[in-house]
Amino acid sequence: MYDVIVIGARCAGASTAMLLARQGYQVLVVDRATFPKDIPHGHFIHRQGPRLLQRWGLLDRIVATNCPPVTAFTGDDDGITLTGRDLIVNGVAFGYGPRRIVLDKILVEAAVEAGAELREGFTVESFTSDGARITGIRGCIGGRGPIITEQATVVIGADGRNSVLAQTVQAPKYEVVPPLTCWYFSYWSGVPVDELRVAVRGKKVVFAFPTNDGLTGIFVGWSSTELVTVRSDIEGQMLAAIDEVPDLAEQVRAGRREERLYGMTDLPNFFRKPYGLGWALVGDAGCHKDPYMALGICDAFRDADLLVESLDDGLSGRRPLEQALAEYERRRNEATMLIYRQNLDRAQFKPLPPEMLQLRLALRDNQEETNRYYQAIEGMISPETFFNPENIQRISAQANTEMVKS
Ligand SMILES: Cc1cc2nc3c(=O)[nH]c(=O)nc-3n(C[C@H](O)[C@H](O)[C@H](O)COP(=O)(O)OP(=O)(O)OC[C@H]3O[C@@H](n4cnc5c(N)ncnc54)[C@H](O)[C@@H]3O)c2cc1C
């Protein structure tokens, strides 16, 4: 009998298992995968992600895998280009792009080091219940063989957007928006990108960032309405999109693609109620978002942290468990809802709101404030210190004065 069983041992599940085990709980974490194992998803970690990894003592391990810190961000929205530089606070850069085969292994190892029991190659097929509460899992090694049952006070689904636990308990969904974009990506050598580059071109977007071993990941996202055209010639469509970013295209032509093209198309947007009697959800299982703003991993880390605080309250008896888990849902939604909706706007390739456009225009040629703009967006300084009416007015006035002078 465990305190907690976690299904899924990647960003959400391994982090949750590690944090619970560090608090002394008896944790079993299972995954049908055997690690190290890659997963064809993106992996740029920013916003609260790097700070949490540092707090957990894992950031140095990630950097040590030959994964460079990323301290510059160029956002290029249909021709308005802004580069934030020196985006590093207390030695923590704004972003890191470790390959998933590297990141997930470090997380799984940290969970085991903390005392969690790891069962790899184990597929959860169904659940035990006492008629009201979920009380455990049933599954088997390698998808066949004898059925094994394990029991726990709480079963956590960190098993991705098609979560078997969420489907079994019929976790209610809300804020549902069907898939908006489709993505193809690969990795190049000889393309010396040392920043996060995001270039929007009409109804498509090109991302580039450095990852392990000197490779550059290049991801292209299109509106889902373009899927048939994109699929008719994936490589040609990818290169055509990259060609619309001329300096990157030049580097790509001089470099070499080292891996096959990967793609993902079925990417719905939703929240799920993340708890019920004897169960909870974290990561993509609880809230799945379009990859546009690269929020999945950093949000999975944050939600693991929030969930473990609530579970600790409940399991230690400080509060009734379901009340503590209701607090988890409230805090998760408070932290996510605004950016979730902004992400939907971006994934629909809506134009920037006029006030944002004006601000970006005013920031051109103002490096110091551009750096602060990106720091505020990335949560490296409190957003209110930048996005307050007096500051925005001051930046606009400064830009007007410069314009008159020239
Ligand atoms: C194209 C694309 C690009 C993206 N780019 C970024 C990015 O740049 N930055 C970012 O932060 N996010 C990005 N994301 C999102 C990110 O990949 C996800 O948010 C993240 O993987 C969620 O982690 P997770 O642990 O919740 O789920 P997953 O990573 O999906 O892990 C779930 C685990 O559960 C296991 N599992 C599932 N069912 C069972 C079962 N029945 N029994 C046992 N094990 C099971 C699986 O084997 C898997 O290991 C991108 C996603 C896509 C598709």
The ligand as an SDF file (V2000), in Angstrom:
LIG
                    3D

 53 58  0  0  0  0  0  0  0  0999 V2000
    4.9700   19.8250  -31.0120 C   0  0  0  0  0  0  0  0  0  0  0  0
    5.0440   20.1530  -29.5410 C   0  0  0  0  0  0  0  0  0  0  0  0
    5.9360   21.1200  -29.1170 C   0  0  0  0  0  0  0  0  0  0  0  0
    5.9800   21.4590  -27.7620 C   0  0  0  0  0  0  0  0  0  0  0  0
    6.9030   22.3980  -27.3680 N   0  0  0  0  0  0  0  0  0  0  0  0
    7.0190   22.6780  -26.0600 C   0  0  0  0  0  0  0  0  0  0  0  0
    8.0470   23.5550  -25.6040 C   0  0  0  0  0  0  0  0  0  0  0  0
    8.8950   24.0360  -26.3730 O   0  0  0  0  0  0  0  0  0  0  0  0
    8.0730   23.8430  -24.2680 N   0  0  0  0  0  0  0  0  0  0  0  0
    7.1540   23.3300  -23.3990 C   0  0  0  0  0  0  0  0  0  0  0  0
    7.1950   23.6690  -22.2080 O   0  0  0  0  0  0  0  0  0  0  0  0
    6.2250   22.4610  -23.7880 N   0  0  0  0  0  0  0  0  0  0  0  0
    6.1370   22.1100  -25.0960 C   0  0  0  0  0  0  0  0  0  0  0  0
    5.2070   21.1930  -25.4870 N   0  0  0  0  0  0  0  0  0  0  0  0
    4.3010   20.6190  -24.4730 C   0  0  0  0  0  0  0  0  0  0  0  0
    5.0050   19.5510  -23.6370 C   0  0  0  0  0  0  0  0  0  0  0  0
    5.6220   18.6020  -24.4620 O   0  0  0  0  0  0  0  0  0  0  0  0
    3.9890   18.8730  -22.7120 C   0  0  0  0  0  0  0  0  0  0  0  0
    3.2390   19.8710  -22.0560 O   0  0  0  0  0  0  0  0  0  0  0  0
    4.6980   17.9810  -21.6900 C   0  0  0  0  0  0  0  0  0  0  0  0
    5.2690   16.8860  -22.3420 O   0  0  0  0  0  0  0  0  0  0  0  0
    3.6830   17.4850  -20.6600 C   0  0  0  0  0  0  0  0  0  0  0  0
    4.3150   16.5990  -19.7810 O   0  0  0  0  0  0  0  0  0  0  0  0
    3.4980   15.4890  -18.9980 P   0  0  0  0  0  0  0  0  0  0  0  0
    4.4640   14.8700  -18.0680 O   0  0  0  0  0  0  0  0  0  0  0  0
    2.2380   16.0750  -18.4710 O   0  0  0  0  0  0  0  0  0  0  0  0
    3.0090   14.4330  -20.0960 O   0  0  0  0  0  0  0  0  0  0  0  0
    3.8260   13.5600  -21.1320 P   0  0  0  0  0  0  0  0  0  0  0  0
    5.1400   14.1870  -21.4530 O   0  0  0  0  0  0  0  0  0  0  0  0
    2.8820   13.2950  -22.2540 O   0  0  0  0  0  0  0  0  0  0  0  0
    4.1370   12.1900  -20.3450 O   0  0  0  0  0  0  0  0  0  0  0  0
    3.1200   11.2820  -20.0350 C   0  0  0  0  0  0  0  0  0  0  0  0
    3.7590    9.9490  -19.6680 C   0  0  0  0  0  0  0  0  0  0  0  0
    2.7220    9.0790  -19.2280 O   0  0  0  0  0  0  0  0  0  0  0  0
    2.9800    7.7760  -19.7030 C   0  0  0  0  0  0  0  0  0  0  0  0
    1.7160    7.0560  -19.8040 N   0  0  0  0  0  0  0  0  0  0  0  0
    0.6020    7.4340  -20.4840 C   0  0  0  0  0  0  0  0  0  0  0  0
   -0.3830    6.5280  -20.3240 N   0  0  0  0  0  0  0  0  0  0  0  0
    0.1250    5.5430  -19.5370 C   0  0  0  0  0  0  0  0  0  0  0  0
   -0.4040    4.3310  -19.0300 C   0  0  0  0  0  0  0  0  0  0  0  0
   -1.6470    3.9470  -19.2830 N   0  0  0  0  0  0  0  0  0  0  0  0
    0.3840    3.5600  -18.2660 N   0  0  0  0  0  0  0  0  0  0  0  0
    1.6590    3.9370  -17.9820 C   0  0  0  0  0  0  0  0  0  0  0  0
    2.2100    5.0800  -18.4390 N   0  0  0  0  0  0  0  0  0  0  0  0
    1.4470    5.8810  -19.1990 C   0  0  0  0  0  0  0  0  0  0  0  0
    3.6260    7.9950  -21.0730 C   0  0  0  0  0  0  0  0  0  0  0  0
    4.4070    6.8800  -21.4400 O   0  0  0  0  0  0  0  0  0  0  0  0
    4.4640    9.2600  -20.8210 C   0  0  0  0  0  0  0  0  0  0  0  0
    5.7910    8.9310  -20.4880 O   0  0  0  0  0  0  0  0  0  0  0  0
    5.1250   20.8270  -26.8300 C   0  0  0  0  0  0  0  0  0  0  0  0
    4.2500   19.8430  -27.2600 C   0  0  0  0  0  0  0  0  0  0  0  0
    4.2060   19.4970  -28.6020 C   0  0  0  0  0  0  0  0  0  0  0  0
    3.2540   18.4350  -29.0320 C   0  0  0  0  0  0  0  0  0  0  0  0
  1  2  1  0
  2  3  1  0
  2 52  2  0
  3  4  2  0
  4  5  1  0
  4 50  1  0
  5  6  2  0
  6  7  1  0
  6 13  1  0
  7  8  2  0
  7  9  1  0
  9 10  1  0
 10 11  2  0
 10 12  1  0
 12 13  2  0
 13 14  1  0
 14 15  1  0
 14 50  1  0
 15 16  1  0
 16 17  1  0
 16 18  1  0
 18 19  1  0
 18 20  1  0
 20 21  1  0
 20 22  1  0
 22 23  1  0
 23 24  1  0
 24 25  2  0
 24 26  1  0
 24 27  1  0
 27 28  1  0
 28 29  2  0
 28 30  1  0
 28 31  1  0
 31 32  1  0
 32 33  1  0
 33 34  1  0
 33 48  1  0
 34 35  1  0
 35 36  1  0
 35 46  1  0
 36 37  1  0
 36 45  1  0
 37 38  2  0
 38 39  1  0
 39 40  1  0
 39 45  2  0
 40 41  1  0
 40 42  2  0
 42 43  1  0
 43 44  2  0
 44 45  1  0
 46 47  1  0
 46 48  1  0
 48 49  1  0
 50 51  2  0
 51 52  1  0
 52 53  1  0
M  END
$$$$
